[in-house]
Amino acid sequence: MKINELQLGDLVTEQHDTHSVAFEVIAISKMGRHCPVTFRSAFGETCARYHGEAYIGAVR
């Protein structure tokens, strides 16, 4: 899914060795070509900035 198509509540799963970590999209905004995205996981919240046309493995 393209970053600029993400919606609140979408889930992104990341694999770390034998563990999977699920990140929920809790905020997204568009700033020109880039989109800052805030995620929540069991480890807390984090923010990342992506190019809006980039792809990420997310499920709705």
Phi, psi and omega in degrees: 000142177287146180304318183288358175258354180299148177230160177303136179095346177298148182246137175240129180250135180238136181263127176235106184053248181259002183249145173253141177239125179263132178243128178259134177286119180247348176200142175209139177220161180248125179234088184068233180276349185252156180227111171285132182236132176254130181243152173236137176222184177296343182264358180122201182250150177211159181233143177222152180244125183237157169288136185301335181268000179288157179254149177217145179281099182229153175235149181256000000 
